[in-house]
Amino acid sequence: MKKRNWFACAVGVLSSFTLVMASGPVSATTIVATQTGTIWDSAGSDSTVFGVTGGTLDGLTYTAIATYDTALGAPHFVVGGDGVLGGTLYDGSIYAGPSPVSATLTINGVTISFDGFYSGEADSSNDPALGGVFQDSFDYSYVDQYNNTSKDIKLYTVGNGQLFPNSIATPPSGNVCLISVICDGHFNIYQVQNGVVVQAAGMFAATSYTFAAVPEPKTWAMMLVGLGGLGVVLRSRRRQSLAVV
């Protein structure tokens, strides 16, 4: 019985340690940044791109989600931090490589995707002169020999230095708009719709900007090991309780 108690205790301690390690600060290659707020300065836009009549998107709420992978593209030097960039725009240069950033923008229930095919960039810095994080996704493609389409979206925030991590692999926690001097962005969509080239553009007045790291496979593995160990401990204790009864 003592050996079993010793074994269960050891497994419990190891499992707890594993779960604590797995739930610690996450450094991941894939980060999802979500920004919400309202649109402004959209005068002159064709609001029908988002199913709205009236010629303006001002005052409507939006949700912009940028996903960036630090393992894609090429390293980008940033003062007080780091970054990655890539896309077909950089082919043949030192920045050649796939775009690390893709994004979606939802307004009035209509979602537009930005795959960053032409260029994508993600930066983070805690330098007092910059002190923020930034994502950019720009698409460009030919529709035919006369018309072309382009879509770009930018999300960014500027804080008071040191408030932000100096690596894009370690995102800031909480709503960064609460500690930022600037928390906004903009979008521009130029596309063919029902045979006609239309354009929609506007600025973001963000009220929330949050980041979530997608755990790497080894982190999930650590969590599963920890939970499995706790399961062994619980089963052992249950057996001991039944034996006593």
C-alpha positions as CSV (number, residue, x, y, z in Angstrom):
1,M,0.0,0.0,0.0
2,K,2.8,2.4,0.8
3,K,4.5,1.8,-2.5
4,R,1.2,2.6,-4.3
5,N,0.8,5.8,-2.2
6,W,4.4,6.8,-3.1
7,F,3.8,6.1,-6.8
8,A,0.5,8.1,-6.8
9,C,2.2,11.0,-5.0
10,A,5.1,11.1,-7.5
11,V,2.8,10.9,-10.5
12,G,0.6,13.7,-9.0
13,V,3.6,16.0,-8.5
14,L,5.0,15.3,-12.0
15,S,1.5,15.8,-13.6
16,S,1.0,19.1,-11.8
17,F,4.5,20.3,-12.8
18,T,3.8,19.4,-16.4
19,L,0.5,21.3,-16.5
20,V,2.1,24.4,-15.0
21,M,4.9,24.3,-17.6
22,A,2.3,23.9,-20.4
23,S,0.2,26.7,-19.1
24,G,3.1,29.2,-18.7
25,P,4.0,32.0,-21.1
26,V,3.3,30.8,-24.7
27,S,5.9,31.4,-27.4
28,A,4.3,30.1,-30.6
29,T,4.8,30.5,-34.3
30,T,1.1,31.2,-35.1
31,I,-0.6,34.2,-33.6
32,V,-4.2,35.3,-34.1
33,A,-4.9,39.1,-33.6
34,T,-8.5,40.2,-33.3
35,Q,-9.5,43.9,-33.6
36,T,-13.1,45.3,-33.2
37,G,-14.5,48.7,-33.3
38,T,-16.4,51.0,-35.7
39,I,-15.7,52.3,-39.2
40,W,-15.1,56.0,-40.0
41,D,-13.9,58.1,-43.0
42,S,-15.5,55.8,-45.6
43,A,-17.1,58.6,-47.6
44,G,-17.0,57.8,-51.3
45,S,-16.9,54.1,-50.8
46,D,-19.3,51.8,-52.6
47,S,-20.9,50.4,-49.5
48,T,-22.7,47.7,-51.4
49,V,-19.4,45.7,-51.2
50,F,-20.6,44.9,-47.7
51,G,-24.3,44.8,-48.6
52,V,-25.1,48.3,-47.3
53,T,-27.0,51.0,-49.1
54,G,-26.5,54.7,-48.6
55,G,-22.9,55.1,-49.8
56,T,-21.2,55.0,-46.4
57,L,-20.0,52.5,-43.8
58,D,-19.4,55.1,-41.1
59,G,-20.6,54.0,-37.7
60,L,-20.9,50.3,-38.5
61,T,-19.1,47.8,-36.3
62,Y,-16.3,45.6,-37.7
63,T,-14.3,42.6,-36.8
64,A,-10.8,42.2,-38.3
65,I,-8.8,39.1,-37.7
66,A,-5.2,38.8,-38.7
67,T,-3.3,35.5,-38.5
68,Y,0.4,35.5,-38.8
69,D,3.0,32.7,-38.8
70,T,6.5,33.7,-37.7
71,A,7.9,30.6,-39.4
72,L,6.9,32.0,-42.8
73,G,8.4,34.7,-44.9
74,A,11.7,36.2,-44.0
75,P,13.1,38.0,-40.9
76,H,12.5,41.7,-40.9
77,F,14.7,44.0,-38.8
78,V,12.7,46.2,-36.4
79,V,14.3,48.6,-33.9
80,G,13.6,47.2,-30.4
81,G,11.9,44.1,-31.7
82,D,11.5,41.9,-34.7
83,G,9.3,41.0,-37.6
84,V,8.6,38.8,-40.7
85,L,7.5,39.7,-44.2
86,G,7.0,37.9,-47.5
87,G,4.8,37.5,-50.5
88,T,5.2,37.7,-54.3
89,L,6.2,41.4,-54.1
90,Y,9.5,40.3,-52.6
91,D,10.3,37.4,-55.0
92,G,13.9,37.6,-56.2
93,S,15.0,39.7,-53.2
94,I,16.3,38.9,-49.7
95,Y,12.7,38.9,-48.6
96,A,11.5,36.2,-50.9
97,G,9.1,33.7,-49.4
98,P,5.4,33.1,-48.7
99,S,3.4,35.8,-46.9
100,P,3.3,35.3,-43.2
101,V,0.0,37.2,-42.8
102,S,-3.6,36.6,-43.8
103,A,-6.7,38.4,-42.6
104,T,-10.4,38.7,-42.7
105,L,-12.7,41.7,-42.3
106,T,-16.4,41.4,-41.4
107,I,-18.8,44.3,-41.7
108,N,-22.6,43.9,-41.7
109,G,-22.3,40.1,-41.8
110,V,-20.2,40.2,-45.0
111,T,-16.6,38.8,-44.7
112,I,-13.8,39.7,-47.1
113,S,-10.6,37.7,-47.0
114,F,-7.1,39.0,-47.5
115,D,-4.6,36.2,-48.2
116,G,-1.5,38.4,-48.3
117,F,-0.5,36.9,-51.6
118,Y,1.2,40.1,-52.8
119,S,2.8,41.0,-49.5
120,G,2.3,40.5,-45.8
121,E,4.1,41.8,-42.8
122,A,4.0,41.5,-39.0
123,D,6.2,43.5,-36.6
124,S,6.5,44.1,-32.9
125,S,8.7,46.5,-31.0
126,N,9.1,47.9,-27.4
127,D,11.3,50.7,-28.6
128,P,9.9,54.0,-27.1
129,A,9.8,55.5,-30.6
130,L,7.6,52.7,-31.9
131,G,6.3,50.6,-29.0
132,G,3.6,48.7,-30.7
133,V,2.5,45.8,-32.9
134,F,1.5,45.9,-36.6
135,Q,0.1,43.5,-39.2
136,D,-0.3,44.1,-42.9
137,S,-1.9,42.0,-45.6
138,F,-2.0,43.1,-49.2
139,D,-3.4,41.1,-52.1
140,Y,-3.2,42.0,-55.8
141,S,-4.4,40.0,-58.8
142,Y,-5.4,40.6,-62.4
143,V,-9.0,40.0,-63.3
144,D,-8.5,40.5,-67.0
145,Q,-6.3,42.6,-69.3
146,Y,-8.3,45.8,-68.5
147,N,-9.3,45.5,-64.8
148,N,-7.5,44.4,-61.7
149,T,-8.3,43.9,-58.1
150,S,-6.5,44.7,-55.0
151,K,-7.2,44.4,-51.3
152,D,-5.2,45.6,-48.4
153,I,-5.8,45.8,-44.7
154,K,-3.6,47.1,-41.9
155,L,-4.0,46.7,-38.1
156,Y,-1.7,48.5,-35.7
157,T,-1.3,49.9,-32.3
158,V,1.3,52.3,-30.8
159,G,1.9,52.4,-27.1
160,N,4.3,54.1,-24.7
161,G,7.3,51.9,-25.4
162,Q,8.2,48.9,-23.1
163,L,4.4,48.1,-22.9
164,F,4.8,45.6,-25.7
165,P,6.9,42.5,-26.1
166,N,9.9,42.8,-28.4
167,S,9.1,39.7,-30.3
168,I,6.1,38.9,-32.5
169,A,6.3,35.3,-31.2
170,T,5.3,36.5,-27.8
171,P,2.1,38.5,-28.2
172,P,0.9,41.1,-25.6
173,S,-1.9,40.0,-23.3
174,G,-5.3,41.7,-22.7
175,N,-6.9,44.5,-24.7
176,V,-3.9,46.6,-25.9
177,C,-6.2,49.4,-26.9
178,L,-6.5,50.2,-23.2
179,I,-2.8,51.0,-23.0
180,S,-2.2,52.4,-26.5
181,V,-1.8,55.9,-27.7
182,I,-3.0,54.7,-31.2
183,C,-5.1,51.6,-31.8
184,D,-6.6,51.5,-35.3
185,G,-6.0,50.6,-38.9
186,H,-7.6,50.9,-42.3
187,F,-8.7,48.9,-45.3
188,N,-9.0,49.3,-49.1
189,I,-10.9,47.0,-51.4
190,Y,-10.9,47.4,-55.2
191,Q,-12.7,44.6,-57.0
192,V,-15.1,43.6,-59.7
193,Q,-18.7,43.2,-58.6
194,N,-21.5,42.3,-61.0
195,G,-19.2,43.2,-63.9
196,V,-18.4,46.6,-62.5
197,V,-15.2,47.7,-60.7
198,V,-16.1,49.0,-57.2
199,Q,-14.1,50.3,-54.3
200,A,-14.7,50.3,-50.6
201,A,-12.3,51.9,-48.1
202,G,-12.3,53.2,-44.6
203,M,-10.5,53.7,-41.3
204,F,-10.8,51.6,-38.1
205,A,-11.6,53.2,-34.7
206,A,-10.7,50.2,-32.6
207,T,-12.0,49.6,-29.1
208,S,-10.5,46.1,-28.7
209,Y,-7.3,44.6,-30.0
210,T,-6.3,41.2,-28.5
211,F,-3.8,38.5,-29.4
212,A,-3.9,34.8,-28.9
213,A,-1.0,32.4,-29.5
214,V,-1.9,29.0,-31.0
215,P,0.0,26.4,-28.9
216,E,2.6,24.3,-30.6
217,P,2.1,20.5,-30.8
218,K,4.6,19.9,-28.0
219,T,2.5,22.2,-25.7
220,W,-0.6,20.2,-26.3
221,A,1.4,17.0,-25.7
222,M,2.6,18.3,-22.3
223,M,-1.0,19.1,-21.3
224,L,-2.3,15.7,-22.4
225,V,0.5,14.0,-20.4
226,G,-0.3,16.1,-17.3
227,L,-4.0,15.3,-17.5
228,G,-3.3,11.6,-18.1
229,G,-1.1,11.6,-15.0
230,L,-3.8,13.2,-12.9
231,G,-6.2,10.6,-14.1
232,V,-3.9,7.8,-12.8
233,V,-3.7,9.6,-9.4
234,L,-7.5,9.8,-9.1
235,R,-8.0,6.2,-10.1
236,S,-5.4,5.2,-7.5
237,R,-7.2,7.2,-4.7
238,R,-10.5,5.7,-5.7
239,R,-9.2,2.2,-5.3
240,Q,-7.7,3.0,-1.9
241,S,-11.0,4.4,-0.8
242,L,-12.9,1.3,-1.9
243,A,-10.3,-0.9,-0.2
244,V,-10.8,0.9,3.1
245,V,-14.5,0.5,2.9
